[in-house]
Structures are given as structure tokens and as C-alpha cells.
Amino acid sequence: MASRVVGATVRAVYRKRQMIPTKAPLILTPQAVSKIKELMKEKPDMLGLKIGVKTRGCNGLTYTLDYAKEKGKFDEVVEQDEVKVFIDSKAQLTLLGTEMDFIETKLSAEFIFNNPNIKGTCGCGESFNV
């Protein structure tokens, strides 16, 4: 028969709940901030840009960009470098942790979303799925 050498006891320890850091909903690159500032100068009566998603394309979802006159009830607001971007409530989970960039070449000028949540895109890069 083996004798018990060490005993163990379990106790519940109640502590203040610690805040868990979360991902930023959207990160804007300096190029994106600069372009948004330029766009907002043309529309001084608008508060900022609004990003949404809608069902479209061969892969399911696509981003929408529009001017925002007001904050929607459930919109997430991202303020960075004096620029406001509103994220529609339907787009919040698909955009979590995304970097928004602006790229201009001789042939095109567009906002690019570098999204870590995307599982697949179509060949042209316009639609995606999560």
C-alpha cells in the first residue's frame, strides 16, 4: 500500500476581471488617411466614410464605400489621424483586424483591404468569403 506524501487542495480565487486586449476593428495606412482627407475636403458636410459589405460577385461578399452624413445606431467608429471611418454593423466581424490602404498606379487608384479573415477571393479580387 502506497502512502500519501503530498496532498493537494483546490481553491477558487476571485480576482477583478482583467481586460483582454482586442484587435483594432480597422487600421488605416498613411496613404489611406491622406486619400480620405482629400475626399472629405470635397464633401465638407459629411462626417467621414462608411464601409459596408454586400452580397455580390462570384465569391460571396464585396466591400462598399460611401460618404457618411451621420453615425448609424450600431456603427463602429474608427478615428485615426483626424479621419473618421464608420463600419456598418453587418461588416464589423468581416473587417476585424483589417488594414485599409490606398494604392495609386498609372492605370488605377483604389482602396485595398488587407483582411486576415478572408478564406478565399475571386480571380479579379473584387469579392471574397470568410
ZADO-1210 file (C-alpha; in nm, 4 decimals, padded with zeros to 6 digits):
<atoms>
<atom x="00.0000" y="00.0000" z="00.0000" code="MET" pos="1"/>
<atom x="00.1375" y="00.3375" z="-00.1018" code="ALA" pos="2"/>
<atom x="00.1274" y="00.6189" z="00.1467" code="SER" pos="3"/>
<atom x="00.0272" y="00.9700" z="00.0537" code="ARG" pos="4"/>
<atom x="00.3295" y="01.2002" z="00.0595" code="VAL" pos="5"/>
<atom x="00.1822" y="01.5306" z="-00.0600" code="VAL" pos="6"/>
<atom x="-00.1791" y="01.6455" z="-00.0593" code="GLY" pos="7"/>
<atom x="-00.3350" y="01.8967" z="-00.2964" code="ALA" pos="8"/>
<atom x="-00.6257" y="02.1299" z="-00.2421" code="THR" pos="9"/>
<atom x="-00.8077" y="02.3411" z="-00.4975" code="VAL" pos="10"/>
<atom x="-00.9337" y="02.6851" z="-00.4012" code="ARG" pos="11"/>
<atom x="-01.1286" y="02.9318" z="-00.6090" code="ALA" pos="12"/>
<atom x="-00.9564" y="03.2685" z="-00.6252" code="VAL" pos="13"/>
<atom x="-01.1771" y="03.5627" z="-00.7087" code="TYR" pos="14"/>
<atom x="-00.9984" y="03.8482" z="-00.8770" code="ARG" pos="15"/>
<atom x="-01.1083" y="04.1517" z="-01.0645" code="LYS" pos="16"/>
<atom x="-01.1766" y="04.0602" z="-01.4210" code="ARG" pos="17"/>
<atom x="-00.8844" y="04.1607" z="-01.6395" code="GLN" pos="18"/>
<atom x="-00.9459" y="04.3393" z="-01.9653" code="MET" pos="19"/>
<atom x="-00.8419" y="04.1288" z="-02.2599" code="ILE" pos="20"/>
<atom x="-00.6862" y="04.3314" z="-02.5419" code="PRO" pos="21"/>
<atom x="-00.8817" y="04.3151" z="-02.8652" code="THR" pos="22"/>
<atom x="-00.7892" y="04.3681" z="-03.2264" code="LYS" pos="23"/>
<atom x="-00.8472" y="04.7103" z="-03.3744" code="ALA" pos="24"/>
<atom x="-01.1528" y="04.6992" z="-03.5984" code="PRO" pos="25"/>
<atom x="-00.9655" y="04.8708" z="-03.8814" code="LEU" pos="26"/>
<atom x="-00.6167" y="05.0131" z="-03.9287" code="ILE" pos="27"/>
<atom x="-00.5599" y="05.2887" z="-04.1832" code="LEU" pos="28"/>
<atom x="-00.2274" y="05.3290" z="-04.3610" code="THR" pos="29"/>
<atom x="-00.0882" y="05.6826" z="-04.4065" code="PRO" pos="30"/>
<atom x="-00.1807" y="05.6645" z="-04.7772" code="GLN" pos="31"/>
<atom x="-00.5429" y="05.5772" z="-04.6907" code="ALA" pos="32"/>
<atom x="-00.5618" y="05.8602" z="-04.4356" code="VAL" pos="33"/>
<atom x="-00.4261" y="06.1056" z="-04.6910" code="SER" pos="34"/>
<atom x="-00.6787" y="05.9985" z="-04.9566" code="LYS" pos="35"/>
<atom x="-00.9714" y="06.0095" z="-04.7124" code="ILE" pos="36"/>
<atom x="-00.8707" y="06.3630" z="-04.6066" code="LYS" pos="37"/>
<atom x="-00.8615" y="06.4610" z="-04.9737" code="GLU" pos="38"/>
<atom x="-01.2066" y="06.3114" z="-05.0344" code="LEU" pos="39"/>
<atom x="-01.3522" y="06.4792" z="-04.7252" code="MET" pos="40"/>
<atom x="-01.2333" y="06.8230" z="-04.8420" code="LYS" pos="41"/>
<atom x="-01.4612" y="06.7802" z="-05.1433" code="GLU" pos="42"/>
<atom x="-01.7583" y="06.6942" z="-04.9162" code="LYS" pos="43"/>
<atom x="-01.7274" y="06.9169" z="-04.6052" code="PRO" pos="44"/>
<atom x="-02.0870" y="06.8426" z="-04.4970" code="ASP" pos="45"/>
<atom x="-02.0080" y="06.4712" z="-04.4489" code="MET" pos="46"/>
<atom x="-01.8698" y="06.3189" z="-04.1271" code="LEU" pos="47"/>
<atom x="-01.6500" y="06.0551" z="-04.2881" code="GLY" pos="48"/>
<atom x="-01.6515" y="05.7396" z="-04.4986" code="LEU" pos="49"/>
<atom x="-01.8730" y="05.4394" z="-04.4322" code="LYS" pos="50"/>
<atom x="-01.7602" y="05.0863" z="-04.5097" code="ILE" pos="51"/>
<atom x="-02.0059" y="04.8048" z="-04.5561" code="GLY" pos="52"/>
<atom x="-02.0332" y="04.4659" z="-04.7209" code="VAL" pos="53"/>
<atom x="-02.2969" y="04.3294" z="-04.9526" code="LYS" pos="54"/>
<atom x="-02.3604" y="04.0010" z="-05.1250" code="THR" pos="55"/>
<atom x="-02.2167" y="04.0262" z="-05.4725" code="ARG" pos="56"/>
<atom x="-01.9666" y="03.8686" z="-05.7069" code="GLY" pos="57"/>
<atom x="-01.8635" y="03.5120" z="-05.7641" code="CYS" pos="58"/>
<atom x="-01.7216" y="03.4588" z="-05.4148" code="ASN" pos="59"/>
<atom x="-01.9982" y="03.5964" z="-05.1929" code="GLY" pos="60"/>
<atom x="-01.9197" y="03.9396" z="-05.0431" code="LEU" pos="61"/>
<atom x="-01.7809" y="04.2698" z="-05.1631" code="THR" pos="62"/>
<atom x="-01.6926" y="04.5938" z="-04.9854" code="TYR" pos="63"/>
<atom x="-01.8963" y="04.9105" z="-05.0253" code="THR" pos="64"/>
<atom x="-01.7642" y="05.2618" z="-04.9617" code="LEU" pos="65"/>
<atom x="-01.9847" y="05.5655" z="-04.9260" code="ASP" pos="66"/>
<atom x="-01.9910" y="05.9040" z="-04.7543" code="TYR" pos="67"/>
<atom x="-02.1499" y="05.9140" z="-04.4086" code="ALA" pos="68"/>
<atom x="-02.3741" y="06.2013" z="-04.3035" code="LYS" pos="69"/>
<atom x="-02.4360" y="06.0515" z="-03.9609" code="GLU" pos="70"/>
<atom x="-02.3381" y="05.7576" z="-03.7422" code="LYS" pos="71"/>
<atom x="-02.5747" y="05.4639" z="-03.7625" code="GLY" pos="72"/>
<atom x="-02.7097" y="05.3189" z="-03.4385" code="LYS" pos="73"/>
<atom x="-02.4781" y="05.0163" z="-03.4379" code="PHE" pos="74"/>
<atom x="-02.1915" y="05.1513" z="-03.6491" code="ASP" pos="75"/>
<atom x="-01.8353" y="05.1174" z="-03.5202" code="GLU" pos="76"/>
<atom x="-01.6341" y="05.4396" z="-03.5456" code="VAL" pos="77"/>
<atom x="-01.2624" y="05.4329" z="-03.6239" code="VAL" pos="78"/>
<atom x="-01.0860" y="05.7648" z="-03.5697" code="GLU" pos="79"/>
<atom x="-00.7276" y="05.7878" z="-03.6840" code="GLN" pos="80"/>
<atom x="-00.5218" y="06.0969" z="-03.7679" code="ASP" pos="81"/>
<atom x="-00.8276" y="06.3268" z="-03.7736" code="GLU" pos="82"/>
<atom x="-01.0170" y="06.0965" z="-04.0106" code="VAL" pos="83"/>
<atom x="-01.3416" y="05.9131" z="-03.9280" code="LYS" pos="84"/>
<atom x="-01.4403" y="05.5831" z="-04.0822" code="VAL" pos="85"/>
<atom x="-01.7741" y="05.4259" z="-03.9916" code="PHE" pos="86"/>
<atom x="-01.8101" y="05.0491" z="-04.0152" code="ILE" pos="87"/>
<atom x="-02.1599" y="04.9211" z="-04.0820" code="ASP" pos="88"/>
<atom x="-02.2813" y="04.6719" z="-03.8224" code="SER" pos="89"/>
<atom x="-02.3068" y="04.3945" z="-04.0855" code="LYS" pos="90"/>
<atom x="-01.9415" y="04.4425" z="-04.1839" code="ALA" pos="91"/>
<atom x="-01.7837" y="04.4580" z="-03.8382" code="GLN" pos="92"/>
<atom x="-01.6974" y="04.0890" z="-03.7991" code="LEU" pos="93"/>
<atom x="-01.5630" y="04.0558" z="-04.1533" code="THR" pos="94"/>
<atom x="-01.3369" y="04.3629" z="-04.1128" code="LEU" pos="95"/>
<atom x="-01.1909" y="04.2908" z="-03.7681" code="LEU" pos="96"/>
<atom x="-00.8135" y="04.3396" z="-03.7819" code="GLY" pos="97"/>
<atom x="-00.8131" y="04.4605" z="-04.1439" code="THR" pos="98"/>
<atom x="-00.5664" y="04.7133" z="-04.2818" code="GLU" pos="99"/>
<atom x="-00.7112" y="04.9675" z="-04.5253" code="MET" pos="100"/>
<atom x="-00.4597" y="05.1008" z="-04.7771" code="ASP" pos="101"/>
<atom x="-00.4783" y="05.3258" z="-05.0820" code="PHE" pos="102"/>
<atom x="-00.2728" y="05.2461" z="-05.3901" code="ILE" pos="103"/>
<atom x="-00.2438" y="05.4630" z="-05.6988" code="GLU" pos="104"/>
<atom x="-00.0731" y="05.3473" z="-06.0184" code="THR" pos="105"/>
<atom x="-00.0729" y="05.4775" z="-06.3739" code="LYS" pos="106"/>
<atom x="-00.3744" y="05.2590" z="-06.4530" code="LEU" pos="107"/>
<atom x="-00.5782" y="05.2619" z="-06.1334" code="SER" pos="108"/>
<atom x="-00.6413" y="05.4189" z="-05.7959" code="ALA" pos="109"/>
<atom x="-00.8195" y="05.2156" z="-05.5296" code="GLU" pos="110"/>
<atom x="-00.8573" y="05.1332" z="-05.1640" code="PHE" pos="111"/>
<atom x="-00.7116" y="04.7920" z="-05.0790" code="ILE" pos="112"/>
<atom x="-00.8319" y="04.5880" z="-04.7813" code="PHE" pos="113"/>
<atom x="-00.5681" y="04.3534" z="-04.6374" code="ASN" pos="114"/>
<atom x="-00.8025" y="04.1287" z="-04.4432" code="ASN" pos="115"/>
<atom x="-00.6686" y="03.8365" z="-04.2343" code="PRO" pos="116"/>
<atom x="-01.0202" y="03.6873" z="-04.2014" code="ASN" pos="117"/>
<atom x="-01.0688" y="03.6112" z="-04.5705" code="ILE" pos="118"/>
<atom x="-01.0725" y="03.2434" z="-04.6676" code="LYS" pos="119"/>
<atom x="-01.0934" y="03.2956" z="-05.0442" code="GLY" pos="120"/>
<atom x="-01.1249" y="03.5563" z="-05.3191" code="THR" pos="121"/>
<atom x="-01.2347" y="03.5568" z="-05.6789" code="CYS" pos="122"/>
<atom x="-00.9834" y="03.5898" z="-05.9626" code="GLY" pos="123"/>
<atom x="-01.0309" y="03.9651" z="-06.0034" code="CYS" pos="124"/>
<atom x="-01.0091" y="04.0293" z="-05.6261" code="GLY" pos="125"/>
<atom x="-01.3421" y="04.2102" z="-05.6048" code="GLU" pos="126"/>
<atom x="-01.5342" y="03.9570" z="-05.3953" code="SER" pos="127"/>
<atom x="-01.4369" y="03.7363" z="-05.1019" code="PHE" pos="128"/>
<atom x="-01.5669" y="03.4888" z="-04.8460" code="ASN" pos="129"/>
<atom x="-01.4967" y="03.4403" z="-04.4762" code="VAL" pos="130"/>
</atoms>
